[in-house]
Amino acid sequence: MPPADRDGYLKQTQRPLHCLGFVISPLVFYQLAGWRFGHEVVAPHDLGRILGFFGATAWFLPAMLIVVVLLLQHAVHGYRWDIRPTVLLGMLAESVAWVLPLYCLSYLGTKLLAAGAGGRPSPALTLVLQSIGAGIYEEFIFRLMLISLVLVVLVDIFELRRDASAIGAVLVGAVLFSAYHLNWEQLAGSARIPWGDFVFRSLAGAYLGALYIWRGYGVAVGVHVIWNLYAFSTG
């Protein structure tokens, strides 16, 4: 492959080091502000509980896990250790642009499925922390980790076709992502499941999964965070 193609913008945005460079500032802000004000969304808390089973209980370890995983991915693939500011700016612009289809999906879901009911807006700092924390950690769990794990099982172990396996991984991740937002009573069947919200989150999860496969972890996080900011501020 010619160097121009290998090192072009579309490839660079998927490099783990650029993804880390894109998410590191909001990740550090979320961790420090959450530690200072005692705020934490569900996903990093659950990730911390998993780490706790192995005796790792420090408050910063979920964030450190994201950093380590991305650095290891970059090292294993043998990519060059350079970050291009223009690539990061392009990823930010992409994140804004790729929110628009998600907004259209939400609009159709609200009309057809009565989804997206919201409560009172959150205070500004809580809104920002929820948006950043959920975007970074949910994409890490349900896209970077889950989709990668499913692809390893289906492609590397069972030797299935990668394209079909990727579609299956995205769909599995989307359903689990939507189910993750249900409470225990809804999961147990003792409370009504808001099917409109469930369907919308499944579709949104599939969309974010496809973005992860095509554009990488950084862009998927950017879209998720920007969408959260919009949804929470108008909810």
LINURUR-V423113 format. One record per pair of residues at least 24 apart in sequence whose C-alpha atoms are under 10 Angstrom apart, sorted by the first residue. I is the first residue (numbers start at 1). J is the second residue. If there is no record, write none. Layout:
i:I j:J
i:I j:J
This chain:
i:7 j:79
i:7 j:80
i:8 j:87
i:9 j:84
i:9 j:86
i:9 j:87
i:9 j:88
i:9 j:90
i:9 j:91
i:10 j:87
i:10 j:90
i:10 j:91
i:10 j:214
i:10 j:215
i:10 j:216
i:11 j:87
i:11 j:214
i:11 j:215
i:11 j:216
i:12 j:79
i:12 j:83
i:12 j:84
i:12 j:87
i:12 j:88
i:12 j:91
i:12 j:215
i:12 j:216
i:13 j:83
i:13 j:84
i:13 j:87
i:13 j:88
i:13 j:90
i:13 j:91
i:13 j:215
i:13 j:216
i:13 j:217
i:13 j:218
i:13 j:219
i:14 j:91
i:14 j:212
i:14 j:213
i:14 j:214
i:14 j:215
i:14 j:216
i:14 j:217
i:14 j:218
i:14 j:219
i:15 j:70
i:15 j:71
i:15 j:73
i:15 j:74
i:15 j:77
i:15 j:79
i:15 j:80
i:15 j:81
i:15 j:83
i:15 j:215
i:15 j:216
i:15 j:217
i:15 j:218
i:16 j:67
i:16 j:69
i:16 j:70
i:16 j:71
i:16 j:72
i:16 j:73
i:16 j:74
i:16 j:75
i:16 j:77
i:16 j:79
i:16 j:216
i:16 j:217
i:16 j:218
i:17 j:67
i:17 j:70
i:17 j:71
i:17 j:72
i:17 j:73
i:17 j:74
i:17 j:75
i:17 j:79
i:17 j:80
i:17 j:81
i:17 j:82
i:17 j:83
i:17 j:218
i:18 j:70
i:18 j:74
i:18 j:81
i:18 j:82
i:18 j:83
i:18 j:84
i:18 j:85
i:18 j:87
i:18 j:88
i:18 j:91
i:18 j:216
i:18 j:217
i:18 j:218
i:19 j:67
i:19 j:70
i:19 j:71
i:19 j:74
i:19 j:83
i:19 j:87
i:19 j:88
i:19 j:91
i:19 j:216
i:19 j:217
i:19 j:218
i:19 j:219
i:19 j:220
i:19 j:221
i:19 j:222
i:20 j:66
i:20 j:67
i:20 j:68
i:20 j:69
i:20 j:70
i:20 j:71
i:20 j:74
i:20 j:83
i:20 j:217
i:20 j:218
i:21 j:67
i:21 j:83
i:21 j:84
i:21 j:85
i:21 j:87
i:21 j:88
i:21 j:218
i:22 j:83
i:22 j:85
i:22 j:87
i:22 j:88
i:22 j:89
i:22 j:91
i:22 j:92
i:22 j:217
i:22 j:218
i:22 j:219
i:22 j:221
i:22 j:222
i:23 j:66
i:23 j:67
i:23 j:88
i:23 j:132
i:23 j:135
i:23 j:136
i:23 j:217
i:23 j:218
i:23 j:219
i:23 j:221
i:23 j:222
i:24 j:63
i:24 j:66
i:24 j:67
i:24 j:136
i:24 j:218
i:26 j:128
i:26 j:129
i:26 j:132
i:26 j:133
i:26 j:136
i:26 j:222
i:26 j:225
i:27 j:63
i:27 j:64
i:27 j:66
i:27 j:67
i:27 j:129
i:27 j:132
i:27 j:133
i:27 j:135
i:27 j:136
i:27 j:137
i:28 j:60
i:28 j:63
i:28 j:64
i:29 j:129
i:29 j:132
i:29 j:133
i:30 j:63
i:30 j:128
i:30 j:129
i:30 j:130
i:30 j:131
i:30 j:132
i:30 j:133
i:30 j:136
i:31 j:59
i:31 j:60
i:31 j:62
i:31 j:63
i:31 j:129
i:31 j:132
i:31 j:133
i:32 j:60
i:33 j:125
i:33 j:126
i:33 j:129
i:34 j:59
i:34 j:125
i:34 j:126
i:34 j:129
i:34 j:130
i:34 j:133
i:35 j:59
i:35 j:60
i:37 j:125
i:37 j:126
i:39 j:125
i:39 j:126
i:39 j:129
i:39 j:130
i:39 j:133
i:40 j:126
i:40 j:129
i:40 j:130
i:40 j:133
i:40 j:134
i:41 j:126
i:41 j:129
i:41 j:130
i:41 j:131
i:41 j:132
i:41 j:133
i:41 j:134
i:41 j:137
i:41 j:138
i:42 j:130
i:42 j:133
i:42 j:134
i:42 j:137
i:42 j:138
i:42 j:180
i:42 j:181
i:43 j:133
i:43 j:134
i:43 j:135
i:43 j:136
i:43 j:137
i:43 j:138
i:43 j:139
i:43 j:140
i:43 j:141
i:43 j:180
i:43 j:181
i:44 j:133
i:44 j:134
i:44 j:136
i:44 j:137
i:44 j:138
i:44 j:140
i:44 j:141
i:45 j:137
i:46 j:137
i:47 j:137
i:47 j:138
i:47 j:141
i:62 j:137
i:63 j:133
i:63 j:136
i:63 j:137
i:65 j:140
i:66 j:136
i:66 j:137
i:66 j:140
i:66 j:141
i:66 j:144
i:66 j:145
i:69 j:140
i:69 j:144
i:69 j:145
i:70 j:144
i:70 j:217
i:88 j:218
i:88 j:219
i:90 j:219
i:91 j:215
i:91 j:216
i:91 j:218
i:91 j:219
i:91 j:220
i:91 j:222
i:91 j:223
i:92 j:218
i:92 j:219
i:92 j:222
i:92 j:223
i:92 j:226
i:93 j:219
i:93 j:222
i:93 j:223
i:94 j:215
i:94 j:219
i:94 j:220
i:94 j:222
i:94 j:223
i:95 j:218
i:95 j:219
i:95 j:220
i:95 j:221
i:95 j:222
i:95 j:223
i:95 j:224
i:95 j:225
i:95 j:226
i:95 j:227
i:96 j:219
i:96 j:222
i:96 j:223
i:96 j:224
i:96 j:225
i:96 j:226
i:96 j:227
i:97 j:223
i:98 j:207
i:98 j:208
i:98 j:211
i:98 j:219
i:98 j:220
i:98 j:222
i:98 j:223
i:98 j:224
i:98 j:226
i:98 j:227
i:99 j:208
i:99 j:220
i:99 j:222
i:99 j:223
i:99 j:224
i:99 j:225
i:99 j:226
i:99 j:227
i:99 j:230
i:100 j:223
i:100 j:227
i:101 j:204
i:101 j:207
i:102 j:200
i:102 j:203
i:102 j:204
i:102 j:207
i:102 j:208
i:102 j:223
i:102 j:224
i:102 j:227
i:103 j:204
i:103 j:227
i:103 j:230
i:103 j:231
i:105 j:200
i:105 j:203
i:105 j:204
i:105 j:207
i:106 j:197
i:106 j:200
i:106 j:201
i:106 j:203
i:106 j:204
i:106 j:231
i:107 j:200
i:108 j:200
i:109 j:196
i:109 j:197
i:109 j:199
i:109 j:200
i:109 j:201
i:109 j:203
i:110 j:196
i:110 j:197
i:110 j:200
i:112 j:196
i:113 j:194
i:113 j:195
i:113 j:196
i:113 j:197
i:113 j:198
i:113 j:199
i:113 j:200
i:114 j:194
i:114 j:195
i:114 j:196
i:114 j:197
i:114 j:200
i:115 j:194
i:115 j:195
i:115 j:196
i:115 j:197
i:115 j:198
i:115 j:199
i:115 j:200
i:115 j:201
i:116 j:194
i:116 j:196
i:116 j:197
i:116 j:198
i:116 j:200
i:116 j:201
i:116 j:231
i:116 j:235
i:117 j:194
i:117 j:196
i:117 j:197
i:117 j:235
i:118 j:231
i:118 j:232
i:118 j:233
i:118 j:234
i:118 j:235
i:119 j:232
i:119 j:234
i:119 j:235
i:120 j:232
i:120 j:233
i:120 j:234
i:120 j:235
i:121 j:231
i:121 j:232
i:121 j:233
i:121 j:234
i:121 j:235
i:122 j:232
i:122 j:233
i:122 j:234
i:122 j:235
i:123 j:232
i:123 j:233
i:124 j:229
i:124 j:232
i:124 j:233
i:126 j:232
i:127 j:228
i:127 j:229
i:127 j:230
i:127 j:231
i:127 j:232
i:127 j:233
i:128 j:225
i:128 j:226
i:128 j:228
i:128 j:229
i:128 j:232
i:128 j:233
i:129 j:225
i:129 j:229
i:130 j:225
i:130 j:228
i:130 j:229
i:130 j:232
i:131 j:224
i:131 j:225
i:131 j:226
i:131 j:227
i:131 j:228
i:131 j:229
i:131 j:230
i:131 j:231
i:131 j:232
i:131 j:233
i:132 j:221
i:132 j:222
i:132 j:224
i:132 j:225
i:132 j:226
i:132 j:228
i:132 j:229
i:133 j:221
i:133 j:225
i:133 j:228
i:134 j:221
i:134 j:224
i:134 j:225
i:134 j:228
i:135 j:220
i:135 j:221
i:135 j:222
i:135 j:223
i:135 j:224
i:135 j:225
i:135 j:226
i:135 j:227
i:135 j:228
i:135 j:229
i:136 j:217
i:136 j:218
i:136 j:220
i:136 j:221
i:136 j:222
i:136 j:224
i:136 j:225
i:137 j:221
i:138 j:177
i:138 j:180
i:138 j:221
i:138 j:224
i:139 j:177
i:139 j:205
i:139 j:208
i:139 j:209
i:139 j:212
i:139 j:217
i:139 j:218
i:139 j:220
i:139 j:221
i:139 j:222
i:139 j:224
i:139 j:225
i:140 j:217
i:140 j:218
i:140 j:220
i:140 j:221
i:141 j:173
i:141 j:177
i:142 j:169
i:142 j:170
i:142 j:172
i:142 j:173
i:142 j:174
i:142 j:175
i:142 j:176
i:142 j:177
i:142 j:180
i:142 j:205
i:142 j:208
i:142 j:209
i:143 j:169
i:143 j:170
i:143 j:173
i:143 j:174
i:143 j:177
i:143 j:205
i:143 j:206
i:143 j:208
i:143 j:209
i:143 j:210
i:143 j:211
i:143 j:212
i:143 j:213
i:143 j:216
i:143 j:217
i:143 j:220
i:143 j:221
i:144 j:209
i:144 j:212
i:144 j:213
i:144 j:216
i:144 j:217
i:144 j:220
i:145 j:173
i:146 j:170
i:146 j:172
i:146 j:173
i:146 j:176
i:147 j:171
i:147 j:172
i:147 j:173
i:147 j:174
i:147 j:209
i:147 j:212
i:147 j:213
i:148 j:213
i:166 j:209
i:166 j:210
i:166 j:213
i:167 j:206
i:167 j:209
i:167 j:210
i:167 j:213
i:169 j:206
i:169 j:209
i:169 j:210
i:169 j:213
i:170 j:205
i:170 j:206
i:170 j:207
i:170 j:208
i:170 j:209
i:170 j:210
i:170 j:211
i:170 j:212
i:170 j:213
i:171 j:202
i:171 j:203
i:171 j:205
i:171 j:206
i:171 j:207
i:171 j:209
i:171 j:210
i:172 j:202
i:172 j:205
i:172 j:206
i:172 j:209
i:173 j:202
i:173 j:205
i:173 j:206
i:173 j:208
i:173 j:209
i:174 j:199
i:174 j:201
i:174 j:202
i:174 j:203
i:174 j:204
i:174 j:205
i:174 j:206
i:174 j:207
i:174 j:208
i:174 j:209
i:174 j:210
i:175 j:199
i:175 j:201
i:175 j:202
i:175 j:203
i:175 j:204
i:175 j:205
i:175 j:206
i:176 j:201
i:176 j:202
i:176 j:205
i:177 j:201
i:177 j:202
i:177 j:204
i:177 j:205
i:177 j:206
i:178 j:202
i:178 j:203
i:178 j:204
i:178 j:205
i:178 j:206
